Every structure is written in C-alpha cells, then in structure tokens.
Amino acid sequence: MQTRQLVDAGARWLFFVAAVLSVLILAGIFGMLLFNGSRAFPAISWVQFFFSSNWNPSAYGEPSYGILSMIVSTFLVTIGAMLIAVPLGVGTAAYLAEVASPRVRLFLKPTIELLAAIPSVAIGFIGIVVVGPFLAKVFGLNNGLTALNGAILLAIMSLPTIITVAEDAIYAVPTSFKEASYALGANKWITLIRVILPAAYSGIIAAVILGMGRAIGETMTVLMATGNATAMPRGFFDPVRTMTATIAIELGEVPYHTTHYYSLFAVGAVLFLISLIVNLIAEQIAARYRYKY
Amino acid sequence: MNHKNCYYLFLLILFAWSCDRQHAGVSSLLIKGSDTEVNLALSLAETYMMQDEYVSIAVTGGGSGAGVAALINGKTSIANSSRPMKSEEIVLAKQRGVRPQASVFAMDALAIVVHEQAPVRDLTMTQLGAIYRGAISNWRDVGGPNMPISLYGRQSNSGTFVYFRDSILRGEYARQTKQMNGTAQMVEAIKNDPAGIGYVGVGYVVQKDGSVLPGITILPVREHEHSPAYSPTNLDNITNGHYPIVRPLFQYTNGRPDGALRNFMLYCLSEAGQRLVAESGYYPVSKRYWAQNEQVLNFSYADATTR
C-alpha cells in the first residue's frame, strides 16, 4: 500500500473514532443518569416523585422528594420565554431576510449572533440588578425575582438561536414563490405573511423548538434571577425554582451515594428526557423542511 | 507541528516544571466550606502564610454543606462549617473511613434585617420561628401594619440556612421562602421590599463603628416575650451573651489534626488569630468551646496565653 493510501485510511479511521466517541459519551451520560437516578427509587415512591410538589430533601423532619412544582416552574419559565422570544425572533428573522438592505443586514446579523456570546452569569446579573427591580416597580411586586424575570432573560438568551435558524429558513424560500406572489399583485407585506412565512413554516418551528431547548436547559440565569422558592408557583409573578437550578444548588452539598444524591440524578434524567424529546422533534421538523423544495 | 508551536510547548513544560519545583517541601492545605466564613478563613490563611513559607493554603467557599461533603469525600483538609455536622453525615463519613473532629475558631451572630421603614420594633424568638415556618404570615399578627410577610432565606446548601432552621424555626421553612444566593443578594432584596424579612451575619451589615448599612433596619430580638429586646448593633450585647442568635463557626478535620494543619489551626486560636477574627466582624471563641478545642488540637489555652 502507498503512503498516501495509508494516511487516507488512518484519517478515515480517526474520524470514525471521533464520531463514535461522541455517541458513546452521549449514551454513557444517559446511562449514568438513568442508573444513578433509578437507585433513588426503593427509597422514594414514583408517585411521590412525579406527583408531589413538595421538594425538601434537607428537611428538619422527614425529607420529601416531589418534583412537580419544579417541572411546572421549568415549563412556566420556558413557555414565558417563548411567548416573548418567538414574535420578536421571527419578526427579526423576517426583517433580516426580506426587508433589510444588505448593508443593514451585514451589520445586524453578526451583532445578533454576538448576543449568544454573553455568558449566562452576566445575563443573570442583569436580571438581579436591572430587570428584576424594574419588574418589581412596574407591577408593584415585593420582589422582582419571579418567573417573569426568568422568562424575559431566557427570551434574550434564546433569541440568537431562533433568529439565526428562522432567518436561514426564510432565506431558503425559493425566489419563484415571491415572484409569483408579486405577479399576482400582492404587496411586500402580504407576500411575507401569506407566502414566505407559511413556506418557511417548518424551519421556523424548528427554530422555536431549538430556542426552547436552549431555554429549558439554562441554569445559571434562572438560578440567579428567579428567587428559588420551592412552593408551587401560581403564575408569572411568583418566584420559581427550576429543575436545573435545583440540581445546581444541591449537587454541591450532597454527600455521595445517598437518596438525596440519587434523586438529583433522577431529576437530571427527567430533564435530559425532556430536552431529548424537544430536540428530536426539532430534528424531525428540520429534516422535513430541508427536503421540501 | 511547526517550530513556533514546539517552542511554546517547551515553555509550557518548563513553566509546569518550575511550578512543581517551587512547591517541593511545601505542605499544601485545602479549606472548603461555609460562605459565611470564607473571607475570614482567607485572611487567616493569608496572614499565616506570611509567617510560614512552607505552607500553602487554598480557601474556597461553596457553603457548609459543600465543605462537609468534601470532607466526607476526602477532598479537603478542613471543612469550614457554620453548623454542626448532621448525624447522617457523621455516619456516612465513618463508613468512608473519615473521622470528623470539630473545633470552634470563631463565633458569628445573625442579624434579623427588615426594610428601612421597619414594620415592627422588635420580635421574640418564638415570633421569628413562627414567621419563617409560615404560621404567621402577616405583619399585623406581630403588631405591624396589615401586609403579608415576604420571606427571604438562604439556599439549602448554606450553613446559615440549616442553623436558622434547627435553632430558630425548629421545623420546616415556609415554602414561599425565597432562597437567596448570598448575603449581598438578601440585603439588596430587603432594601427594596417593605414587607421583607431576612437574616444575615452581623459582620456584614454592622460596620466597625456600630453603624448599620444604609437602607435596612436591624431588628432587636427578645429571648422571651417579657425579656428585654437586645440589638446586635451594640457589640457588647453579643460578647456578653444577651443577644440570642449567636452560633459557633466550626473547622472540621479528618481525625485530630497534626503537623502543618494543626499549626495553622492553633494560629487561628492564638491571640493574633482571634484579633483578626474580631477585626473581620466575628467574635472570639466563647469559653464554652475551649475544652473541646483543647481536646481536639491537643493544646492548652492556659499555656498558649502565658507563652
């Protein structure tokens, strides 16, 4: 065999290992979460774990391990974030792809992508000192560290994802669609709303779900800015403690191989499953839109 | 790899090697735990390292729970804790072959803080417990205006959280309690919340001259309904034991300390160490804990003072 063939085979083998490795790591992480998480269950009943809203492992009396209010908190913050980020994000994407002049676009796009580079701690800090007090003043609350605060911050954090993916989708709509619409006498606005956005529909959905995945898994920001009360939230003006925040707060203090330790892995497994499902859905939709035209 | 990269790699190796050389013959100690104590531990470690160049001490926070967990998992020399270890933790430690020994190196007083426009003048220990358990949820019920109480506590990995629960609440925290990431966040929240109540280390909110951080009020506390109310702003109330919310700050080690570890801990208890404790906003070890310290560290306060 010649040397260059050898190099070729070697490189091929190397990249194969790299690809397999990441799959193995994923499987390993999931396996470890499931394995450790399942060990919490002789001590905690499944019913209590999923349907009790009382999470208090370091209790004065009997510890309790119910994750319902955490799940509700996570979804409350995430859905709130999407309610804010989707109109803003899709609007911005439509503007960038269809309306903005090339010069404006050249300036705006990298700036928006830069938003993704802000560390989550910094966003959390802004939540504590700027957004939180502002919300408290506007809505007359005792304290601004609420689900709404977290939702606004997560919306900011998921905007770059949503805008980038949605813009690609809108940009990918064939020009012939637009030309056909104009030929029928539609103006720019009607073309955008009735033709381009529906055509880019699946890509936009993928963008939203990817943004949602970003929001569900975010830890530092919600930990800092949402008040972390374990009670079941009654709405956006209550403090919440999400699954990610709970793991981050408690994993450092917990003695290894105790029920509390295993239960945190179980919370991690639930979180992993939720984001896995969200990502799978996004993949499905994205795949569909890729082959549409 | 080109020559430039080779050169950098060489420099890196040289650097790592020289770091290693520097540390030869130096014993390094790790201190981990309570965020309440982290600044104090840091200044004690820094002053000690100045007089003993053969010791290097690294101090990290993370909360008492984190410190104790690190001790149990064999990852720290000293676990700083602002609460005693729980019995489960001690059992767990013993299973892992770790024998925790506690000594007390300082005392800390907790102040009860409310908004600048204080809703009440003082509280009893019973009222305080009932408020945080959620049994009393309106300031009206403790003689204040008709306003729901907004509770602020620390996170569950904080020793202050546990101390307050075990000594003041003697029960579970009301689940509406907002868990703050640290003292600073608690103080900021109280400043903006006329119905808020929180607890923080006195050293954080009372300056050395006895003045209080602007924007908040420190509530005097009564031991019983008919006993007088004492405020921690008057430092005498703490040292003479009138103020009721005072707790010991622990250093946990695996077994009785010896060598460099023991020397450092003795320094903490020495006159110079205790002076530093007082300067950092804490209080010297109360005599109640002297015997325990003497036993763990195998020394005598009497000898230490005559020396």
Interface residues (C-beta under 8 A of the other chain):
Chain A: N54 N56 P57 S58 A59 Y60 G61 I128 V129 P133 A136 N142 N143 L145 L223 M224 G227 N228 A229 T230 A231 P239 R241 I249 E250 G252 E253 V254 P255 Y256 T258
Chain B: G62 G63 S64 G65 A66 V68 A69 I72 N73 E88 E89 L92 S150 Q155 S156 N157 V162 R165 D166 L169 R170 G171 E172 R175 Q176 T177 K178 Q179 M180 N181 Q185 E188 A189 N192 D193 P194 A195 G196
